[in-house]
Amino acid sequence: MLEGFRQDIRYAVRGLRNSPGFALVSVLSIAIGIGATTAIATLGNTLLLKPPPGIGHADRIVVVGRTDDGQGFDNYSYPTYQDYAAARSLSGLAAMRIETDAMSLAGENGAHAVHGGMVSGSFFQVLEARPVLGRFFGPEDDTPGAALTVVLTHAFWASHFGADQGIVGRTITLNGYPATVVGVAERGFQGPFVIAPDLWVPIRFGSRFGIPESLYTERGAVWLMAIGRLAPEASVMSAQAELGSIAARLRQAYPRMLEHHGVRVMRASLFPGNLQGPVAGFLGLLMGIGGLVLVIASTNVAGMLLARAARRQREVAVRIAVGASRRRLVRQLVTESLVLFGVAGLLGLLIARALIMGLLGLVPQLPIPLSVTPTMDWRVLGFALGTALVVGLAAGLVPALRGTRPQLVPALKLESGTTAGRQRLRGVLLVAQLAFSMLLLVVAGLFATSLVRAHAIDPGFEPAGVQVAALNFQLAGYDNTQGLQHAANLLEQTRHLPGVTSAAIMVRLPLDGSGMGLGGIEVAGNPYSAEQNSWPADWNVVTPGSFATLGVPLLRGRDFSATDVAGAPDVAILNRRFAIRLYGTEDVVGRTFQNGDRTVTVIGVAKDGKYRSLGEDPRDYVYVAFAQRFMPELNLVVQSADPTVPRGVARLITNTEPLVPILDQRSLSNQIATSLFPQRLALWAAGSLGLVALFLALLGVYGVVSFGVTQRTREIGVRIALGAEQGQVRRMVVRQGAVLAAVALVIGGLVSVLASKALASILFAAPGPDLVAFGAAALLLGTAALFASWVPARRAAAIDPMRALRAE
């Protein structure tokens, strides 16, 4: 048996070597499809399946989050974490801030921004992590009154301290406080999530890094997530049941604060909680795009294998005549297909690697540190080779079965035999290929027109020429009074820099994906609802000049001024939508509302805009004066047409505020581009692979029509001999491709309508079908099909009837 398979492989290789054109086109076609799907599978494996490096027994790690009315996955309070830590279904539970906190590391040349993770003393023990130097935190490090200690990541230790072996015991300065380095983590260890800190500090020292001390005792505060390790005999379900009982007891004990709160236990992944769904959905979309290319390539190759089997009828008939069994012949032909797909699978791994590097190169610079290193482990290799095997069998089996049932006498006489069934099967394969190509092109068109619409949306501000520097004055150890003075001084000096048109300070930037709440708003005689008196809204804290810097028109009233300071009457500017909702008119200057114990006077109305994202629904928005509600974490916003201004701003910050590191510096236009990254990535994937699919479809049409011309050579020769003109012959041949293309466009169009509905939630879609995307895809594919049919049609029209008849 083994020797027989070896013979089959040798014969398959020899047969493919004798048809280099067929082998090259087939291998490249399949390799692109396998490469695309393998690249996405690699990302999915890294982001959703593969455990983060450095974590022991990662299959036992779970994340614990809060639910509201049974929905969602969110942070909860420190006291609640302490209650959950008593669960016996968990061998350990650690609290952590899921996001990193900006910290200031003192250095010889001023302060440097670092990203610090705040974790409880049990964090490293729960994850079963190991240090390469020193030790990790213990419970004694995470108590009030203990000395501040710090653990470094391997990458940060190598980049900032030169991998100094004597780092353990050294004192560094974080936010002006001395901290002792007690350990260095293993290479690659970053914790359980995709966010990668530079270092970790015990969570009980949060007050030194911007966390109010009161949060450690407030039951209703939501700022922590927990990561736990299941006890040896426990499961996710048993942990969920036990923690659910604890949550129920807490709701009874604290009904006002925890009335709607529950708990959810989930397997840990790089993306915790509710983030897994969107990430998995987006990767599924990309996988669908890559899978379509693989299906298109496979149907194309299956069609070529079918044609190849038809041309080998005499060879098959001879082998049957001399005693070869049909089973043996089928095995031989299937082996050829598997060799073809196996070589394509190996080449697909190389293409997948190149695609992954290209995808990572498209990721924009983000203000938060992310670490994703896609690697091809045994899961990915198994996926690629398994895909090649399954698709190879599927594509090769039908041509092998049909090709080994020739009519012996006609085949031995080199006659065409009965090929109608085989030609119909090739036609079916071609229709499927064209329909899938139509779908892929429509998806690319949908994302392209969606991006066009996104850029046509009026965001309510002018991003051109606006540069942003993110700062946090608390990192210098300033209190609110000192921070306000230093921020005002920096802003004034920035306004006098050469080339600066205007400058301002804003706590929130437009389209940064986040919001801010400063409490509800109450207006006499206009409650929000029968159950809730105060109106919710998004807030921003800004200085005078912010509206001019961003180009936001003031429709009524005035901007903030130098007199709007602490101690003066509180003032606010509303967006037009909120003004009308609160007071029934936009003529609201001088009206007042209550915000907690503050009576706030409206001094202006600003144009509506987009605040968190371009695709958001209209929002109620309130601007308040920076001098009246100082916040240390802020953005210095500069308007200038001079490209050297960002460097000048950076030098100014370093010189005037050496203790305040620049956390991030970018243009506002870049931030908008970052917010559209998922759409751009989907367009890149669908567009590039759509062009590949179009090329494969063109080959498929050419192959089917050309094969039809070959099979009908005698018929065409007779028609020409009887007086048929060349134009008539060309039209007859082109009609074959046109009919198949028309059927495929109808089927592909119907499937594309369903796809457009499924993608509606992530597209900036127009009301109704996207006729531009559908029309462009149909026109492109139809034109390609006609062009591919025209080439064999010209060859058919040039047939010499005498040679055609003699050949038969």
C-alpha positions, 0 to 999 in steps of 0.5 A: 500500500505504502509503495503504491502511494509513493508511486502515485506521488511520483507519477503526480509530480511527473504529470504536473512537471509536464504541465508547468503552466497549469501547475503554476497557475493552480499553485499560485491561485490556491496559495493566495487563498490559503495564505489569506485565510491562514493569516487571519487564522493566525491573528485569531489564534493570537488574539482569542485562543493562544494564551499570553506568554509567561502565564502558567496553566493559562487554561485555568485563568478567568476574568471576573467583571460586573454586569448591569441587569445581567448584561455587559462586562464592566469594572467594579469596586475594591471592596467588592473585589475583597468579597469575591476573593473569599470564593473557594472555587478560586485558588486566587483572585487578583485586582487590576486596572485593565488600562495602564496609567500614565506615570512620570519616570525621572531621568537625567534629561527630564521626565519620561512618560511610562505606562504603569499597571496597578495590580494587587499583591496576588497578581503574579502568584495568580498568573503563576508568572516567574521573574528573571531577576529578583522577586514579584510582589507579595501581600506585604507590598500591597498594604498602606504604609509599605515602601513603594516597590516596582516590577519591570517588564523585560522589554522596559528593563532592556530598553531603559536600563540596558538589561542591567543585572544589578537593577534589583534594589535600585531606587527610581523616581515615579511621579516624584516618589522613590520606588525600589525595583524588586524584580524583572518579569520574564521576556514576553510577559505582559500580563493577561491582556493585550495592553502592555505596561512598562512596569507594575506598582501595587494597587494600594499606592494608587493615590500617588498615581491619580487614584483618590484614596476614597475609591478603596472604601467606596462600594459603588465605585467602578474602576477595577477588574479581577483576574482569578485562577480556578481551584483544582476541582472548580469550573467556570460554571461553579465559579459563576454560581458561587460568585453569583451568590456573593453578588446577590448577598451584596445587592441585599446589603447595598441595594441603593448602590448595587441594585442592578449589579451582578457578576460574570466569570469568563475564560481569559483572553487578550481581550477581556469581557465584551471586547471579545465579541467585536474583535471576534466579529471583525476577525470573522469578517476578514476570515470570510473575505479570505475564505471567499478567495480560497473558494474562488481559487478552489473552484477555478482549479477544480474547473481546470482539473475537470478540463485536464481530466477530459483531455486525458480520456484516452490515457485513462481509457488505455489504463482501464483497457490494460486492467487498471481498476477505477479505484486505482485511477481515482486514487492517482488523480486525487493524489495529483490534486493533493500534491498540488494543494500541498505545495500550495499550502506550504507556499500559502504559509509564506504568503500568510507571513508576508500578509501578517507583516503587512497588516501589522504595518497598517496599524496606526500609532495608538496612545495606549501600549498594545503588544500583539505578536502573531506567531504560527504555532501548531494550531496555525500549521494544522489549519493551513495543512488541514485546509489544503488537504480538505480543499484538495480532496473536495476540488479533486475528487469530483473531476477524478470520479468523472474522468475515470468513467470514459466510454472506452471506444470513443476515447480510444478513437480520440473522439470527443465523446459525451462531454455535455455533462462535464461542460455543465459541471464546469459551467456550474463551478464558473457561476459559483466562482463569479458569484463569489467574486461579485460578493467580494467586490461588492464588500470592497465597494461597500467599505470604499463608499462607506469611507467616502461617506465618512469623510463627507460627514461634517464632524463639526470642527476643522481638523486641518492644521491642528496638533495635540500634545497630551499631558498630565500635570499630576505626574509632576506632583502638582496639586490642583492650584499649582497645576492650573497655574502651570497649565495656564503659563504653558498655554500662554507661552505656546500662544506666543510661539512663532507660527502658532495661530491659536492654542487652547486646552481641552480635557477631551478631544473630539473623536477620541472614542471616550466621554466624560460625565460631570453629573446630571443637569436639572432644569426647572419644569423640564425633567428628563423623565418621570423616573429621572429628573436630571438630564445626562450629557457628555461634558468637556472642560476647555479654556478660552480659544478652544472653539476658534482653535478647532473651528467650531462656530458659536451660534449664540452668546460668547466664548469663555473669557479670562474672568470665568475663574474659580469663585466667579459664577459657573458658566457653560456653553451647550451644543445646539441640540442640547439647548433646544432639548433643555429649553425648547429654543436655541436662544438660551443665553442667560438661562441657568441649570443645576449641576449638583450644588452648582448653579450654572449660567449658559453663556453660549450655544455651539454648533452640533458636532461629532464627539466620540465617533463619526458614526454616533447618533446626535449627543447632548454636549456641555462645555465648561470653563477649565479655570472653574473645573481644573483637571490635570489630565489634559490636551494642549491643542495648537492650530498652525500651518507651520510643520515645525510647530510640533517640535517647537511645542515639544521643546517648550514643554520640556523646557518649561515643565521638565517634570511633565512628560509628553504622553502623546503627540499627534495631529487631529487628522491622524486621530480621525484616521485612527478611528477609521482604521477598522474600515480601512483594514477591511477595505484593504483586505476586501479590495486587494483580495477582490482584485485577485478574485477578479483575476481568477474569475477572468481565468475561469471564464477564459478556461470554460469558453476556451474549452468549449471552443476546443470541444466544438471545433468541428461544429464551428468548422462546419458553420464557417464552411457553410458560410457563417461570418466571423462576427457571427462566430465571435458572438456565438462564443461570447454569448456562452461566457455572457450567459454564465456571467449574467447568471452569476451576477444575479446570484452574486447580487442576491447574496451581496444584498444579504451581506450588505445588511449584515455589514450595515452596523459597521458601515457609514451606509446610505439609506437603501441599497448601495447602488454605487458599490453594486453597480461598480462590482457588476460592471467590473466583473461583467466587463472582465467576463466579456473580455475573457470570452472575447479572446477564445472567440477571436480564435474560434472565428479564425478556425480553418474549416478544412483543418478542423474537419481533417482533425476530426 
